[in-house]
């Protein structure tokens, strides 16, 4: 059976992608912005790709990030 990515990291990623903000995702999930950032980084390491482009305070999903967010939203 293939190993699944960390589910908590997927939850943080989905919220951050939907809100386009780690801070708003943190508010929704009742965790710190740093916790969301660490979970997303863990997921990026797991997949081996960047899921967000970090442009100062703005967080923009990459093409692969958008594809993952779409798949998570559908599931």
PDB file of N, CA, C, O and CB in Angstrom:
ATOM      1  N   UNK A   1       0.848  -1.170   0.000  1.00  0.00           N
ATOM      2  CA  UNK A   1       0.000   0.000   0.000  1.00  0.00           C
ATOM      3  C   UNK A   1       0.904   1.247   0.000  1.00  0.00           C
ATOM      4  O   UNK A   1       1.828   1.336   0.809  1.00  0.00           O
ATOM      5  CB  UNK A   1      -0.971  -0.010   1.233  1.00  0.00           C
ATOM      6  N   UNK A   2       0.646   2.195  -0.891  1.00  0.00           N
ATOM      7  CA  UNK A   2       1.477   3.390  -0.929  1.00  0.00           C
ATOM      8  C   UNK A   2       1.274   4.254   0.316  1.00  0.00           C
ATOM      9  O   UNK A   2       0.176   4.350   0.864  1.00  0.00           O
ATOM     10  CB  UNK A   2       1.173   4.200  -2.184  1.00  0.00           C
ATOM     11  N   UNK A   3       2.356   4.866   0.733  1.00  0.00           N
ATOM     12  CA  UNK A   3       2.298   5.729   1.899  1.00  0.00           C
ATOM     13  C   UNK A   3       1.567   7.026   1.549  1.00  0.00           C
ATOM     14  O   UNK A   3       1.796   7.606   0.488  1.00  0.00           O
ATOM     15  CB  UNK A   3       3.718   6.027   2.427  1.00  0.00           C
ATOM     16  N   UNK A   4       0.694   7.474   2.439  1.00  0.00           N
ATOM     17  CA  UNK A   4      -0.052   8.712   2.234  1.00  0.00           C
ATOM     18  C   UNK A   4       0.728   9.895   2.795  1.00  0.00           C
ATOM     19  O   UNK A   4       1.500   9.739   3.741  1.00  0.00           O
ATOM     20  CB  UNK A   4      -1.442   8.626   2.892  1.00  0.00           C
ATOM     21  N   UNK A   5       0.530  11.078   2.215  1.00  0.00           N
ATOM     22  CA  UNK A   5       1.145  12.270   2.811  1.00  0.00           C
ATOM     23  C   UNK A   5       0.491  12.561   4.169  1.00  0.00           C
ATOM     24  O   UNK A   5      -0.614  12.093   4.441  1.00  0.00           O
ATOM     25  CB  UNK A   5       1.005  13.502   1.858  1.00  0.00           C
ATOM     26  N   UNK A   6       1.170  13.323   5.004  1.00  0.00           N
ATOM     27  CA  UNK A   6       0.600  13.639   6.322  1.00  0.00           C
ATOM     28  C   UNK A   6      -0.752  14.356   6.175  1.00  0.00           C
ATOM     29  O   UNK A   6      -0.843  15.398   5.526  1.00  0.00           O
ATOM     30  CB  UNK A   6       1.584  14.518   7.139  1.00  0.00           C
ATOM     31  N   UNK A   7      -1.781  13.794   6.777  1.00  0.00           N
ATOM     32  CA  UNK A   7      -3.126  14.325   6.612  1.00  0.00           C
ATOM     33  C   UNK A   7      -3.297  15.711   7.234  1.00  0.00           C
ATOM     34  O   UNK A   7      -4.026  16.543   6.693  1.00  0.00           O
ATOM     35  CB  UNK A   7      -4.123  13.373   7.217  1.00  0.00           C
ATOM     36  N   UNK A   8      -2.636  15.968   8.358  1.00  0.00           N
ATOM     37  CA  UNK A   8      -2.731  17.289   8.961  1.00  0.00           C
ATOM     38  C   UNK A   8      -2.085  18.335   8.054  1.00  0.00           C
ATOM     39  O   UNK A   8      -2.570  19.463   7.960  1.00  0.00           O
ATOM     40  CB  UNK A   8      -2.068  17.297  10.348  1.00  0.00           C
ATOM     41  N   UNK A   9      -1.005  17.967   7.396  1.00  0.00           N
ATOM     42  CA  UNK A   9      -0.350  18.878   6.457  1.00  0.00           C
ATOM     43  C   UNK A   9      -1.267  19.157   5.263  1.00  0.00           C
ATOM     44  O   UNK A   9      -1.321  20.285   4.772  1.00  0.00           O
ATOM     45  CB  UNK A   9       0.999  18.288   5.975  1.00  0.00           C
ATOM     46  N   UNK A  10      -1.984  18.133   4.798  1.00  0.00           N
ATOM     47  CA  UNK A  10      -2.945  18.340   3.704  1.00  0.00           C
ATOM     48  C   UNK A  10      -4.061  19.293   4.123  1.00  0.00           C
ATOM     49  O   UNK A  10      -4.490  20.143   3.342  1.00  0.00           O
ATOM     50  CB  UNK A  10      -3.545  16.996   3.255  1.00  0.00           C
ATOM     51  N   UNK A  11      -4.519  19.145   5.346  1.00  0.00           N
ATOM     52  CA  UNK A  11      -5.583  20.017   5.858  1.00  0.00           C
ATOM     53  C   UNK A  11      -5.102  21.468   5.919  1.00  0.00           C
ATOM     54  O   UNK A  11      -5.824  22.383   5.521  1.00  0.00           O
ATOM     55  CB  UNK A  11      -6.045  19.546   7.259  1.00  0.00           C
ATOM     56  N   UNK A  12      -3.889  21.673   6.414  1.00  0.00           N
ATOM     57  CA  UNK A  12      -3.317  23.026   6.474  1.00  0.00           C
ATOM     58  C   UNK A  12      -3.121  23.590   5.075  1.00  0.00           C
ATOM     59  O   UNK A  12      -3.432  24.754   4.822  1.00  0.00           O
ATOM     60  CB  UNK A  12      -1.975  23.016   7.230  1.00  0.00           C
ATOM     61  N   UNK A  13      -2.607  22.769   4.167  1.00  0.00           N
ATOM     62  CA  UNK A  13      -2.395  23.222   2.795  1.00  0.00           C
ATOM     63  C   UNK A  13      -3.709  23.629   2.141  1.00  0.00           C
ATOM     64  O   UNK A  13      -3.787  24.680   1.505  1.00  0.00           O
ATOM     65  CB  UNK A  13      -1.717  22.128   1.972  1.00  0.00           C
ATOM     66  N   UNK A  14      -4.739  22.804   2.293  1.00  0.00           N
ATOM     67  CA  UNK A  14      -6.025  23.093   1.650  1.00  0.00           C
ATOM     68  C   UNK A  14      -6.583  24.422   2.135  1.00  0.00           C
ATOM     69  O   UNK A  14      -7.081  25.219   1.341  1.00  0.00           O
ATOM     70  CB  UNK A  14      -7.035  21.965   1.924  1.00  0.00           C
ATOM     71  N   UNK A  15      -6.501  24.656   3.424  1.00  0.00           N
ATOM     72  CA  UNK A  15      -7.004  25.907   3.978  1.00  0.00           C
ATOM     73  C   UNK A  15      -6.182  27.097   3.483  1.00  0.00           C
ATOM     74  O   UNK A  15      -6.743  28.129   3.116  1.00  0.00           O
ATOM     75  CB  UNK A  15      -6.989  25.855   5.507  1.00  0.00           C
ATOM     76  N   UNK A  16      -4.867  26.956   3.473  1.00  0.00           N
ATOM     77  CA  UNK A  16      -3.994  28.039   3.002  1.00  0.00           C
ATOM     78  C   UNK A  16      -4.226  28.326   1.523  1.00  0.00           C
ATOM     79  O   UNK A  16      -4.226  29.487   1.114  1.00  0.00           O
ATOM     80  CB  UNK A  16      -2.519  27.683   3.240  1.00  0.00           C
ATOM     81  N   UNK A  17      -4.424  27.290   0.722  1.00  0.00           N
ATOM     82  CA  UNK A  17      -4.669  27.483  -0.708  1.00  0.00           C
ATOM     83  C   UNK A  17      -6.020  28.167  -0.939  1.00  0.00           C
ATOM     84  O   UNK A  17      -6.135  29.046  -1.794  1.00  0.00           O
ATOM     85  CB  UNK A  17      -4.623  26.130  -1.448  1.00  0.00           C
ATOM     86  N   UNK A  18      -7.016  27.772  -0.194  1.00  0.00           N
ATOM     87  CA  UNK A  18      -8.348  28.353  -0.341  1.00  0.00           C
ATOM     88  C   UNK A  18      -8.366  29.821   0.075  1.00  0.00           C
ATOM     89  O   UNK A  18      -8.989  30.655  -0.583  1.00  0.00           O
ATOM     90  CB  UNK A  18      -9.362  27.565   0.484  1.00  0.00           C
ATOM     91  N   UNK A  19      -7.680  30.127   1.170  1.00  0.00           N
ATOM     92  CA  UNK A  19      -7.647  31.495   1.679  1.00  0.00           C
ATOM     93  C   UNK A  19      -6.549  32.338   1.022  1.00  0.00           C
ATOM     94  O   UNK A  19      -6.571  33.567   1.088  1.00  0.00           O
ATOM     95  CB  UNK A  19      -7.447  31.477   3.183  1.00  0.00           C
ATOM     96  N   UNK A  20      -5.584  31.653   0.385  1.00  0.00           N
ATOM     97  CA  UNK A  20      -4.401  32.343  -0.166  1.00  0.00           C
ATOM     98  C   UNK A  20      -3.663  33.107   0.923  1.00  0.00           C
ATOM     99  O   UNK A  20      -3.105  34.177   0.683  1.00  0.00           O
ATOM    100  CB  UNK A  20      -4.810  33.309  -1.298  1.00  0.00           C
ATOM    101  N   UNK A  21      -3.672  32.541   2.116  1.00  0.00           N
ATOM    102  CA  UNK A  21      -3.043  33.198   3.264  1.00  0.00           C
ATOM    103  C   UNK A  21      -2.780  32.169   4.358  1.00  0.00           C
ATOM    104  O   UNK A  21      -3.684  31.434   4.757  1.00  0.00           O
ATOM    105  CB  UNK A  21      -3.936  34.353   3.802  1.00  0.00           C
ATOM    106  N   UNK A  22      -1.540  32.119   4.842  1.00  0.00           N
ATOM    107  CA  UNK A  22      -1.230  31.241   5.958  1.00  0.00           C
ATOM    108  C   UNK A  22      -1.885  31.763   7.232  1.00  0.00           C
ATOM    109  O   UNK A  22      -2.312  30.976   8.077  1.00  0.00           O
ATOM    110  CB  UNK A  22       0.291  31.117   6.144  1.00  0.00           C
ATOM    111  N   UNK A  23      -1.967  33.078   7.375  1.00  0.00           N
ATOM    112  CA  UNK A  23      -2.572  33.660   8.580  1.00  0.00           C
ATOM    113  C   UNK A  23      -4.063  33.351   8.673  1.00  0.00           C
ATOM    114  O   UNK A  23      -4.560  33.002   9.743  1.00  0.00           O
ATOM    115  CB  UNK A  23      -2.358  35.171   8.600  1.00  0.00           C
ATOM    116  N   UNK A  24      -4.773  33.480   7.558  1.00  0.00           N
ATOM    117  CA  UNK A  24      -6.210  33.169   7.585  1.00  0.00           C
ATOM    118  C   UNK A  24      -6.447  31.681   7.804  1.00  0.00           C
ATOM    119  O   UNK A  24      -7.385  31.287   8.496  1.00  0.00           O
ATOM    120  CB  UNK A  24      -6.883  33.619   6.279  1.00  0.00           C
ATOM    121  N   UNK A  25      -5.585  30.856   7.206  1.00  0.00           N
ATOM    122  CA  UNK A  25      -5.691  29.412   7.426  1.00  0.00           C
ATOM    123  C   UNK A  25      -5.470  29.091   8.900  1.00  0.00           C
ATOM    124  O   UNK A  25      -6.172  28.257   9.473  1.00  0.00           O
ATOM    125  CB  UNK A  25      -4.670  28.646   6.549  1.00  0.00           C
ATOM    126  N   UNK A  26      -4.496  29.754   9.506  1.00  0.00           N
ATOM    127  CA  UNK A  26      -4.221  29.538  10.928  1.00  0.00           C
ATOM    128  C   UNK A  26      -5.427  29.907  11.772  1.00  0.00           C
ATOM    129  O   UNK A  26      -5.774  29.192  12.713  1.00  0.00           O
ATOM    130  CB  UNK A  26      -3.000  30.351  11.372  1.00  0.00           C
ATOM    131  N   UNK A  27      -6.072  31.026  11.439  1.00  0.00           N
ATOM    132  CA  UNK A  27      -7.270  31.423  12.175  1.00  0.00           C
ATOM    133  C   UNK A  27      -8.384  30.403  12.048  1.00  0.00           C
ATOM    134  O   UNK A  27      -9.062  30.089  13.026  1.00  0.00           O
ATOM    135  CB  UNK A  27      -7.756  32.765  11.693  1.00  0.00           C
ATOM    136  N   UNK A  28      -8.572  29.891  10.850  1.00  0.00           N
ATOM    137  CA  UNK A  28      -9.622  28.889  10.629  1.00  0.00           C
ATOM    138  C   UNK A  28      -9.346  27.608  11.393  1.00  0.00           C
ATOM    139  O   UNK A  28     -10.262  26.989  11.934  1.00  0.00           O
ATOM    140  CB  UNK A  28      -9.755  28.580   9.145  1.00  0.00           C
ATOM    141  N   UNK A  29      -8.069  27.210  11.436  1.00  0.00           N
ATOM    142  CA  UNK A  29      -7.693  25.939  12.053  1.00  0.00           C
ATOM    143  C   UNK A  29      -7.347  26.067  13.535  1.00  0.00           C
ATOM    144  O   UNK A  29      -7.068  25.071  14.204  1.00  0.00           O
ATOM    145  CB  UNK A  29      -6.523  25.349  11.319  1.00  0.00           C
ATOM    146  N   UNK A  30      -7.368  27.309  14.045  1.00  0.00           N
ATOM    147  CA  UNK A  30      -7.062  27.574  15.453  1.00  0.00           C
ATOM    148  C   UNK A  30      -5.651  27.123  15.831  1.00  0.00           C
ATOM    149  O   UNK A  30      -5.433  26.505  16.873  1.00  0.00           O
ATOM    150  CB  UNK A  30      -8.079  26.878  16.345  1.00  0.00           C
ATOM    151  N   UNK A  31      -4.697  27.454  14.947  1.00  0.00           N
ATOM    152  CA  UNK A  31      -3.278  27.203  15.199  1.00  0.00           C
ATOM    153  C   UNK A  31      -2.530  28.489  14.844  1.00  0.00           C
ATOM    154  O   UNK A  31      -3.138  29.462  14.400  1.00  0.00           O
ATOM    155  CB  UNK A  31      -2.740  25.962  14.361  1.00  0.00           C
ATOM    156  N   UNK A  32      -1.233  28.489  15.037  1.00  0.00           N
ATOM    157  CA  UNK A  32      -0.442  29.667  14.688  1.00  0.00           C
ATOM    158  C   UNK A  32      -0.103  29.659  13.200  1.00  0.00           C
ATOM    159  O   UNK A  32      -0.150  28.621  12.539  1.00  0.00           O
ATOM    160  CB  UNK A  32       0.848  29.724  15.531  1.00  0.00           C
ATOM    161  N   UNK A  33       0.237  30.837  12.694  1.00  0.00           N
ATOM    162  CA  UNK A  33       0.665  30.954  11.296  1.00  0.00           C
ATOM    163  C   UNK A  33       1.918  30.119  11.074  1.00  0.00           C
ATOM    164  O   UNK A  33       2.084  29.506  10.019  1.00  0.00           O
ATOM    165  CB  UNK A  33       0.927  32.438  10.916  1.00  0.00           C
ATOM    166  N   UNK A  34       2.788  30.097  12.058  1.00  0.00           N
ATOM    167  CA  UNK A  34       4.015  29.310  11.969  1.00  0.00           C
ATOM    168  C   UNK A  34       3.709  27.815  11.836  1.00  0.00           C
ATOM    169  O   UNK A  34       4.393  27.106  11.098  1.00  0.00           O
ATOM    170  CB  UNK A  34       4.893  29.561  13.200  1.00  0.00           C
ATOM    171  N   UNK A  35       2.693  27.341  12.542  1.00  0.00           N
ATOM    172  CA  UNK A  35       2.306  25.927  12.453  1.00  0.00           C
ATOM    173  C   UNK A  35       1.829  25.587  11.045  1.00  0.00           C
ATOM    174  O   UNK A  35       2.179  24.536  10.508  1.00  0.00           O
ATOM    175  CB  UNK A  35       1.202  25.600  13.480  1.00  0.00           C
ATOM    176  N   UNK A  36       1.037  26.465  10.447  1.00  0.00           N
ATOM    177  CA  UNK A  36       0.576  26.248   9.069  1.00  0.00           C
ATOM    178  C   UNK A  36       1.781  26.226   8.131  1.00  0.00           C
ATOM    179  O   UNK A  36       1.886  25.353   7.269  1.00  0.00           O
ATOM    180  CB  UNK A  36      -0.439  27.355   8.636  1.00  0.00           C
ATOM    181  N   UNK A  37       2.674  27.174   8.297  1.00  0.00           N
ATOM    182  CA  UNK A  37       3.860  27.247   7.453  1.00  0.00           C
ATOM    183  C   UNK A  37       4.691  25.968   7.550  1.00  0.00           C
ATOM    184  O   UNK A  37       5.153  25.446   6.535  1.00  0.00           O
ATOM    185  CB  UNK A  37       4.709  28.455   7.841  1.00  0.00           C
ATOM    186  N   UNK A  38       4.880  25.469   8.763  1.00  0.00           N
ATOM    187  CA  UNK A  38       5.654  24.237   8.953  1.00  0.00           C
ATOM    188  C   UNK A  38       4.959  23.036   8.313  1.00  0.00           C
ATOM    189  O   UNK A  38       5.618  22.189   7.711  1.00  0.00           O
ATOM    190  CB  UNK A  38       5.878  23.975  10.447  1.00  0.00           C
ATOM    191  N   UNK A  39       3.645  22.957   8.437  1.00  0.00           N
ATOM    192  CA  UNK A  39       2.905  21.844   7.833  1.00  0.00           C
ATOM    193  C   UNK A  39       2.996  21.887   6.308  1.00  0.00           C
ATOM    194  O   UNK A  39       3.175  20.855   5.661  1.00  0.00           O
ATOM    195  CB  UNK A  39       1.431  21.879   8.274  1.00  0.00           C
ATOM    196  N   UNK A  40       2.873  23.079   5.745  1.00  0.00           N
ATOM    197  CA  UNK A  40       2.971  23.217   4.286  1.00  0.00           C
ATOM    198  C   UNK A  40       4.386  22.852   3.829  1.00  0.00           C
ATOM    199  O   UNK A  40       4.553  22.163   2.822  1.00  0.00           O
ATOM    200  CB  UNK A  40       2.608  24.669   3.838  1.00  0.00           C
ATOM    201  N   UNK A  41       5.387  23.303   4.552  1.00  0.00           N
ATOM    202  CA  UNK A  41       6.778  22.973   4.208  1.00  0.00           C
ATOM    203  C   UNK A  41       6.992  21.455   4.268  1.00  0.00           C
ATOM    204  O   UNK A  41       7.680  20.888   3.419  1.00  0.00           O
ATOM    205  CB  UNK A  41       7.769  23.697   5.168  1.00  0.00           C
ATOM    206  N   UNK A  42       6.401  20.804   5.273  1.00  0.00           N
ATOM    207  CA  UNK A  42       6.502  19.347   5.388  1.00  0.00           C
ATOM    208  C   UNK A  42       5.883  18.673   4.163  1.00  0.00           C
ATOM    209  O   UNK A  42       6.434  17.703   3.641  1.00  0.00           O
ATOM    210  CB  UNK A  42       5.808  18.852   6.682  1.00  0.00           C
ATOM    211  N   UNK A  43       4.753  19.181   3.710  1.00  0.00           N
ATOM    212  CA  UNK A  43       4.086  18.626   2.545  1.00  0.00           C
ATOM    213  C   UNK A  43       4.914  18.867   1.283  1.00  0.00           C
ATOM    214  O   UNK A  43       5.008  17.989   0.425  1.00  0.00           O
ATOM    215  CB  UNK A  43       2.689  19.232   2.391  1.00  0.00           C
ATOM    216  N   UNK A  44       5.510  20.048   1.169  1.00  0.00           N
ATOM    217  CA  UNK A  44       6.379  20.335   0.023  1.00  0.00           C
ATOM    218  C   UNK A  44       7.574  19.391   0.009  1.00  0.00           C
ATOM    219  O   UNK A  44       7.981  18.916  -1.051  1.00  0.00           O
ATOM    220  CB  UNK A  44       6.860  21.800   0.056  1.00  0.00           C
ATOM    221  N   UNK A  45       8.135  19.119   1.175  1.00  0.00           N
ATOM    222  CA  UNK A  45       9.247  18.164   1.258  1.00  0.00           C
ATOM    223  C   UNK A  45       8.788  16.758   0.885  1.00  0.00           C
ATOM    224  O   UNK A  45       9.512  16.025   0.211  1.00  0.00           O
ATOM    225  CB  UNK A  45       9.851  18.163   2.674  1.00  0.00           C
ATOM    226  N   UNK A  46       7.592  16.382   1.320  1.00  0.00           N
ATOM    227  CA  UNK A  46       7.059  15.046   1.042  1.00  0.00           C
ATOM    228  C   UNK A  46       6.877  14.832  -0.457  1.00  0.00           C
ATOM    229  O   UNK A  46       7.249  13.789  -0.995  1.00  0.00           O
ATOM    230  CB  UNK A  46       5.723  14.838   1.771  1.00  0.00           C
ATOM    231  N   UNK A  47       6.287  15.853  -1.138  1.00  0.00           N
ATOM    232  CA  UNK A  47       6.064  15.753  -2.581  1.00  0.00           C
ATOM    233  C   UNK A  47       7.308  16.095  -3.386  1.00  0.00           C
ATOM    234  O   UNK A  47       7.442  15.665  -4.532  1.00  0.00           O
ATOM    235  CB  UNK A  47       4.930  16.662  -2.993  1.00  0.00           C
ATOM    236  N   UNK A  48       8.216  16.861  -2.801  1.00  0.00           N
ATOM    237  CA  UNK A  48       9.422  17.266  -3.506  1.00  0.00           C
ATOM    238  C   UNK A  48       9.195  18.396  -4.505  1.00  0.00           C
ATOM    239  O   UNK A  48       9.959  18.546  -5.458  1.00  0.00           O
ATOM    240  CB  UNK A  48      10.002  16.091  -4.213  1.00  0.00           C
ATOM    241  N   UNK A  49       8.149  19.187  -4.290  1.00  0.00           N
ATOM    242  CA  UNK A  49       7.846  20.330  -5.171  1.00  0.00           C
ATOM    243  C   UNK A  49       7.383  21.500  -4.304  1.00  0.00           C
ATOM    244  O   UNK A  49       6.908  21.315  -3.184  1.00  0.00           O
ATOM    245  CB  UNK A  49       6.746  19.955  -6.241  1.00  0.00           C
ATOM    246  N   UNK A  50       7.532  22.700  -4.844  1.00  0.00           N
ATOM    247  CA  UNK A  50       7.009  23.884  -4.182  1.00  0.00           C
ATOM    248  C   UNK A  50       5.511  23.965  -4.473  1.00  0.00           C
ATOM    249  O   UNK A  50       5.089  23.831  -5.622  1.00  0.00           O
ATOM    250  CB  UNK A  50       7.754  25.180  -4.657  1.00  0.00           C
ATOM    251  N   UNK A  51       4.720  24.181  -3.443  1.00  0.00           N
ATOM    252  CA  UNK A  51       3.275  24.283  -3.604  1.00  0.00           C
ATOM    253  C   UNK A  51       2.800  25.733  -3.565  1.00  0.00           C
ATOM    254  O   UNK A  51       1.704  26.046  -4.031  1.00  0.00           O
ATOM    255  CB  UNK A  51       2.573  23.479  -2.523  1.00  0.00           C
ATOM    256  N   UNK A  52       3.628  26.614  -3.009  1.00  0.00           N
ATOM    257  CA  UNK A  52       3.312  28.034  -2.938  1.00  0.00           C
ATOM    258  C   UNK A  52       4.526  28.848  -3.352  1.00  0.00           C
ATOM    259  O   UNK A  52       5.669  28.461  -3.107  1.00  0.00           O
ATOM    260  CB  UNK A  52       2.852  28.428  -1.520  1.00  0.00           C
ATOM    261  N   UNK A  53       4.257  29.975  -3.981  1.00  0.00           N
ATOM    262  CA  UNK A  53       5.278  30.987  -4.178  1.00  0.00           C
ATOM    263  C   UNK A  53       5.042  32.010  -3.087  1.00  0.00           C
ATOM    264  O   UNK A  53       3.950  32.564  -2.965  1.00  0.00           O
ATOM    265  CB  UNK A  53       5.226  31.630  -5.627  1.00  0.00           C
ATOM    266  N   UNK A  54       6.056  32.253  -2.309  1.00  0.00           N
ATOM    267  CA  UNK A  54       5.931  33.212  -1.218  1.00  0.00           C
ATOM    268  C   UNK A  54       6.471  34.555  -1.689  1.00  0.00           C
ATOM    269  O   UNK A  54       7.666  34.699  -1.948  1.00  0.00           O
ATOM    270  CB  UNK A  54       6.684  32.722   0.055  1.00  0.00           C
ATOM    271  N   UNK A  55       5.595  35.518  -1.794  1.00  0.00           N
ATOM    272  CA  UNK A  55       5.945  36.849  -2.280  1.00  0.00           C
ATOM    273  C   UNK A  55       5.670  37.844  -1.168  1.00  0.00           C
ATOM    274  O   UNK A  55       4.618  38.482  -1.132  1.00  0.00           O
ATOM    275  CB  UNK A  55       5.147  37.215  -3.573  1.00  0.00           C
ATOM    276  N   UNK A  56       6.636  37.970  -0.254  1.00  0.00           N
ATOM    277  CA  UNK A  56       6.426  38.825   0.911  1.00  0.00           C
ATOM    278  C   UNK A  56       5.343  38.238   1.782  1.00  0.00           C
ATOM    279  O   UNK A  56       5.456  37.102   2.242  1.00  0.00           O
ATOM    280  CB  UNK A  56       6.060  40.257   0.489  1.00  0.00           C
ATOM    281  N   UNK A  57       4.292  39.005   2.012  1.00  0.00           N
ATOM    282  CA  UNK A  57       3.177  38.514   2.825  1.00  0.00           C
ATOM    283  C   UNK A  57       2.150  37.742   1.999  1.00  0.00           C
ATOM    284  O   UNK A  57       1.256  37.098   2.549  1.00  0.00           O
ATOM    285  CB  UNK A  57       2.497  39.675   3.526  1.00  0.00           C
ATOM    286  N   UNK A  58       2.282  37.811   0.689  1.00  0.00           N
ATOM    287  CA  UNK A  58       1.312  37.148  -0.180  1.00  0.00           C
ATOM    288  C   UNK A  58       1.758  35.714  -0.462  1.00  0.00           C
ATOM    289  O   UNK A  58       2.942  35.445  -0.664  1.00  0.00           O
ATOM    290  CB  UNK A  58       1.136  37.932  -1.504  1.00  0.00           C
ATOM    291  N   UNK A  59       0.806  34.819  -0.473  1.00  0.00           N
ATOM    292  CA  UNK A  59       1.050  33.406  -0.721  1.00  0.00           C
ATOM    293  C   UNK A  59       0.240  33.003  -1.949  1.00  0.00           C
ATOM    294  O   UNK A  59      -0.990  33.047  -1.935  1.00  0.00           O
ATOM    295  CB  UNK A  59       0.674  32.531   0.525  1.00  0.00           C
ATOM    296  N   UNK A  60       0.946  32.607  -3.015  1.00  0.00           N
ATOM    297  CA  UNK A  60       0.282  32.267  -4.268  1.00  0.00           C
ATOM    298  C   UNK A  60       0.582  30.804  -4.596  1.00  0.00           C
ATOM    299  O   UNK A  60       1.749  30.426  -4.692  1.00  0.00           O
ATOM    300  CB  UNK A  60       0.746  33.211  -5.427  1.00  0.00           C
ATOM    301  N   UNK A  61      -0.452  29.977  -4.768  1.00  0.00           N
ATOM    302  CA  UNK A  61      -0.206  28.577  -5.126  1.00  0.00           C
ATOM    303  C   UNK A  61       0.470  28.462  -6.495  1.00  0.00           C
ATOM    304  O   UNK A  61       0.143  29.201  -7.423  1.00  0.00           O
ATOM    305  CB  UNK A  61      -1.524  27.788  -5.124  1.00  0.00           C
ATOM    306  N   UNK A  62       1.408  27.533  -6.606  1.00  0.00           N
ATOM    307  CA  UNK A  62       2.029  27.220  -7.892  1.00  0.00           C
ATOM    308  C   UNK A  62       1.031  26.396  -8.709  1.00  0.00           C
ATOM    309  O   UNK A  62      -0.050  26.064  -8.222  1.00  0.00           O
ATOM    310  CB  UNK A  62       3.389  26.444  -7.700  1.00  0.00           C
ATOM    311  N   UNK A  63       1.393  26.072  -9.938  1.00  0.00           N
ATOM    312  CA  UNK A  63       0.521  25.238 -10.774  1.00  0.00           C
ATOM    313  C   UNK A  63       0.274  23.885 -10.103  1.00  0.00           C
ATOM    314  O   UNK A  63      -0.852  23.387 -10.103  1.00  0.00           O
ATOM    315  CB  UNK A  63       1.145  25.034 -12.178  1.00  0.00           C
ATOM    316  N   UNK A  64       1.312  23.299  -9.540  1.00  0.00           N
ATOM    317  CA  UNK A  64       1.145  22.008  -8.853  1.00  0.00           C
ATOM    318  C   UNK A  64       0.330  22.172  -7.581  1.00  0.00           C
ATOM    319  O   UNK A  64      -0.438  21.285  -7.209  1.00  0.00           O
ATOM    320  CB  UNK A  64       2.513  21.387  -8.522  1.00  0.00           C
ATOM    321  N   UNK A  65       0.500  23.316  -6.913  1.00  0.00           N
ATOM    322  CA  UNK A  65      -0.305  23.607  -5.733  1.00  0.00           C
ATOM    323  C   UNK A  65      -1.771  23.746  -6.057  1.00  0.00           C
ATOM    324  O   UNK A  65      -2.630  23.260  -5.322  1.00  0.00           O
ATOM    325  CB  UNK A  65       0.181  24.856  -5.071  1.00  0.00           C
ATOM    326  N   UNK A  66      -2.062  24.426  -7.187  1.00  0.00           N
ATOM    327  CA  UNK A  66      -3.458  24.572  -7.612  1.00  0.00           C
ATOM    328  C   UNK A  66      -4.067  23.214  -7.954  1.00  0.00           C
ATOM    329  O   UNK A  66      -5.224  22.950  -7.625  1.00  0.00           O
ATOM    330  CB  UNK A  66      -3.555  25.515  -8.826  1.00  0.00           C
ATOM    331  N   UNK A  67      -3.289  22.355  -8.612  1.00  0.00           N
ATOM    332  CA  UNK A  67      -3.789  21.030  -8.969  1.00  0.00           C
ATOM    333  C   UNK A  67      -4.090  20.206  -7.707  1.00  0.00           C
ATOM    334  O   UNK A  67      -5.106  19.516  -7.634  1.00  0.00           O
ATOM    335  CB  UNK A  67      -2.764  20.293  -9.862  1.00  0.00           C
ATOM    336  N   UNK A  68      -3.203  20.290  -6.733  1.00  0.00           N
ATOM    337  CA  UNK A  68      -3.435  19.568  -5.481  1.00  0.00           C
ATOM    338  C   UNK A  68      -4.647  20.125  -4.744  1.00  0.00           C
ATOM    339  O   UNK A  68      -5.466  19.367  -4.224  1.00  0.00           O
ATOM    340  CB  UNK A  68      -2.196  19.641  -4.582  1.00  0.00           C
ATOM    341  N   UNK A  69      -4.759  21.453  -4.702  1.00  0.00           N
ATOM    342  CA  UNK A  69      -5.905  22.076  -4.029  1.00  0.00           C
ATOM    343  C   UNK A  69      -7.215  21.674  -4.696  1.00  0.00           C
ATOM    344  O   UNK A  69      -8.210  21.431  -4.013  1.00  0.00           O
ATOM    345  CB  UNK A  69      -5.762  23.606  -4.031  1.00  0.00           C
ATOM    346  N   UNK A  70      -7.222  21.604  -6.010  1.00  0.00           N
ATOM    347  CA  UNK A  70      -8.425  21.200  -6.730  1.00  0.00           C
ATOM    348  C   UNK A  70      -8.792  19.754  -6.369  1.00  0.00           C
ATOM    349  O   UNK A  70      -9.955  19.449  -6.108  1.00  0.00           O
ATOM    350  CB  UNK A  70      -8.219  21.346  -8.262  1.00  0.00           C
ATOM    351  N   UNK A  71      -7.804  18.884  -6.358  1.00  0.00           N
ATOM    352  CA  UNK A  71      -8.049  17.484  -6.004  1.00  0.00           C
ATOM    353  C   UNK A  71      -8.554  17.331  -4.582  1.00  0.00           C
ATOM    354  O   UNK A  71      -9.431  16.509  -4.319  1.00  0.00           O
ATOM    355  CB  UNK A  71      -6.786  16.673  -6.180  1.00  0.00           C
ATOM    356  N   UNK A  72      -8.013  18.111  -3.671  1.00  0.00           N
ATOM    357  CA  UNK A  72      -8.470  18.037  -2.279  1.00  0.00           C
ATOM    358  C   UNK A  72      -9.895  18.571  -2.137  1.00  0.00           C
ATOM    359  O   UNK A  72     -10.694  18.027  -1.375  1.00  0.00           O
ATOM    360  CB  UNK A  72      -7.519  18.824  -1.362  1.00  0.00           C
ATOM    361  N   UNK A  73     -10.206  19.636  -2.871  1.00  0.00           N
ATOM    362  CA  UNK A  73     -11.553  20.212  -2.807  1.00  0.00           C
ATOM    363  C   UNK A  73     -12.591  19.229  -3.338  1.00  0.00           C
ATOM    364  O   UNK A  73     -13.712  19.168  -2.831  1.00  0.00           O
ATOM    365  CB  UNK A  73     -11.614  21.527  -3.604  1.00  0.00           C
ATOM    366  N   UNK A  74     -12.222  18.469  -4.346  1.00  0.00           N
ATOM    367  CA  UNK A  74     -13.145  17.501  -4.938  1.00  0.00           C
ATOM    368  C   UNK A  74     -13.338  16.274  -4.066  1.00  0.00           C
ATOM    369  O   UNK A  74     -14.350  15.583  -4.180  1.00  0.00           O
ATOM    370  CB  UNK A  74     -12.651  17.079  -6.296  1.00  0.00           C
ATOM    371  N   UNK A  75     -12.377  15.999  -3.198  1.00  0.00           N
ATOM    372  CA  UNK A  75     -12.466  14.783  -2.379  1.00  0.00           C
ATOM    373  C   UNK A  75     -13.119  14.983  -1.063  1.00  0.00           C
ATOM    374  O   UNK A  75     -13.251  14.035  -0.289  1.00  0.00           O
ATOM    375  CB  UNK A  75     -11.137  14.228  -2.152  1.00  0.00           C
TER     376      UNK A  75
END
